[in-house]
Amino acid sequence: MSMTMVAEPRDRDGTIEGGSWEDAILRGDLRQTLGLKTQDLVFGLRIAHAHQERGDLAGALRLFGALVLCDPTDPQFQHGLAQCGLAAGHFALAVQAASAMIASDPRSPAGFLISGLGCAGLGEREAAREDLDHAAQLAREMGDVTVLKSAERALAALADRTALD
């Protein structure tokens, strides 16, 4: 998978077959335009996670962003972008990607957890509390102990910060 095409996706005149690169992105057919297959994107996802695991958050963010541009409906790509955004302190990006996760699966607690953590990072305490409460509720219903514990820890930390103010 050539990330250089995504990083600088222009022919000399800025067009591709069927319009401009920007048009392809807006239409959601960048993946098809670049001729990428599912296995190409899965390989890209593995590389993005590897960058994140070794601490190269900037590289991971670029890759997750490119994957989302290629297939904005894939929840794994949005989840990776959201988690990496949180880790890198790009809270608005994390909230945006978490919102896409929630839109694609409103019953999954992970999107609400990430959104709540991102809102907390942005200083939006009420929105954070609402999302974290919802994440905890969904996690209880789904039996997702990991998300439940994370949401409860974040809610406790949020309450502690509020008490200190």
Disulfide bonds with the S-S distance in Angstrom:
none
